């Protein structure tokens, strides 16, 4: 009987240590720092350090994929949230720290997809219409840009003369929309960009390598 008891005790110890080992592996896996994270807030501030009191160095926007460079050792409490800070790098080279509660890795806020779609619809609405180039004295010229954001058709011309009409694709990031013409070789303007600033909207582009800005004269054709 003593030998049997000894064997049973040994088996129990083996099971105990195995179970402890499994838990440790799970804990280690849970603490693995992700290689990439995705923003799940409409707009998220990028800061100079892992603290909300440090200076802002930029912004990232909904669904942007960020390369993780480092993560704070401990979670930090902010209001009702508790999450790590992540040092990240964006595709265009911006480096800084963002709070994890607004990232897919530790998401603790309501997914703002609906808010983003509403904001994007407002950008398209503001972009729609007839725009004219203004000169250095902010006087309206006769060079125009017509944007039909419902059909995704763009037209350009001078006075009554039509120079181009064609389809375009859009790229919206944050408060900006970029117009990508499908046949750019015949297009008058380059790098058309719209920016939503509160309740106003700014449209800029390049005409013959020169930066130009527009003013809207009509929201319909």
N, C-alpha and C positions, 0 to 999 in steps of 0.2 A: 504493500500500500504506500509506504513512503516514496518509493520510486515513481509510482503513478502520480502522486501528488506533485513530485518534483517536475515531472514531465509536463503536467498541466500548467504549473506555474511558469515554466519556461515558455510554453506556447502563448500564454497570456501576455508575457512580456514582449514577445516577438510581435504579436498583434498590436500591442500598445505602441511600440516604436514605429511600426509600419504606418499606423494611423496618424501618428505625429508627423511622420515624414510626408505623407500625402497632404496634410494641412499646411505644412510649411511650403510645399511646392505651389499650392493654390494661392497662399498669401503672396509668394514671390511673383506669381503670374499677375495677381491683381495689382501689384505695385510696378509692373512694367510700364515704362514711359513710352507712349505711342510715338511713332516716327512722324506721323502727320495728324493734324486735327482740323476740323471744319467749323467755321463760324456759324452759329445758329441764332444769332441776334441780328436785327436789321442793320445795326452799326455798332462797332465795338472799338473803343479807344485803345491805341497801342501806346504804352508808356515806356519811359526811360529806364525804369526799374520795377521790381516786383512789389509795388506799393501804389495805392491809389493817390498818394500825395505827390508822386514824382511827376515830372513834366510829360506832356503828351508829345509824341513824335510822329503821329499819324493816325489813320483809321483803317479798319478792315470791315468788310461787309458780308452780308448773308451769303452762305454757301462758298465762301472763299476757302481754299485749301491752304493750310499753313504748315511749313516745315518746322518741326520742333527741334530746337537747339539745346534746351535745358528746361528742367522743371524744378520749382522750389521744393526743398526737402520735406516741408510740412504743409498741410492745408492751412489756409488763412480764412478767418471768418470775416464776412462783410455783410452786415444786415442779417437777413435770414439764410444767407448762403455760407457754405464752407467748401472751399476748393483750392487747388494748387494754382500758382501763377506759372505761366509757360513763356519761356523766351522763344520767339518764333522769327522766321524769315519768310517774307512774301515772295511771290514769283518775280516781282520787280525790284527785290533787294532790300526792302524795308525790314529792319531788325528792331525788335523791342519786346515788351512783356504784355501779355493779355491775361485776363482773369478766366480761370477754367470753367466757371459756372455758366458761361455763355458759349462754351464749345461742346461739340458732340461727345468728347471724352468724359465730361463730368456735367452734362447739361442739367441745370436746375431751374431754368426759366421756360416759360411757355414758348414753344417753337413759333417764331414770328413770320412764318411763310405767308400767312394771309396779309400781314402788314406790308411785307415786301411786294407782294403782287399788287396791292392797292397803290403803293408808292410808284411802282413801275407803270401802272395804268395812268397815273397822274402825269408822269414824265412824257408818255406818248401823247397824251392830250395836249400838253403844253407845247410839244414839238410840232404838232399838226398845224398847218396853215401856210401863209405866204410870208416869207422873210426877205428883207432887202438889206444889202450891204450899206453900212454908214461909213462916211469918210472920217478923217481926223477931227473935223469940226462937228461930228455927230449929225451931219446932214445926210438924208437918204439919197442914195444913188439909184440908178436904174437896173443894176444887177440884182437878180432875184433868185430865190430858192423856194421851191414849193414842195412841202412835205405832206404826203398823204399817208399817215401812220396806220390807217385802217387797212389799206391795200398794200402798204409798203412800196409806194411808188414815189420817186423823187424826180423833180423837173428843175432845170436851170435855164436861164436865158438873160437877155438884155433887152429892155423895153418890151416890144411885142415879138421879138425873135426868140424862138425856142432852140437852145443848143443841145439839150440832152433830156431824155425821158427814159427811165428804166427802173428796174426793181432793185431793192437793197435789202440787206440783212442788218439787224441791230445787235448791239452788245451793250447790256445795261449792267453797271456795277456801282453800287451805292447810289449817289445822286447824279451819276453821269450816264449819258447814252452816246454811243459812238455809231455812226452811220457807215456801213460798209457796202459800197456800191458794187454790184456784180460785174459790171463792165467798166472798170475805173479808167481805162485808156482814153475813153471818149468823154470823161467827166471833167467839168470845169473846175470844181473845187476838190480839195484834198483834206483829209483829217477833219471831217465834220464832227463836231462834238457839242452836245447840249448838256447844260448843268442846271439842276434844280436848286435854287437858293431861296428857301422859305416859300413864299408865294410868287416869286419871280423866276424867270427862266432866261438863261444866257445861251446864245448859240454863236459858236466860233468855227472858223475853218481857215484853209489856206487857198489863195487864188494867185496862180502864177508864182508860187513859192513865198508869197507875202501873206502874213497873218491878217485876217479880216474878221470883223464882227458884224452881227446882223441885228436888225430890229424888226419885230413882227408888225405888219400892217393889217393883217386879217387872220382870223382863225379858221376861215373857210375860203374856198376858191371862187 
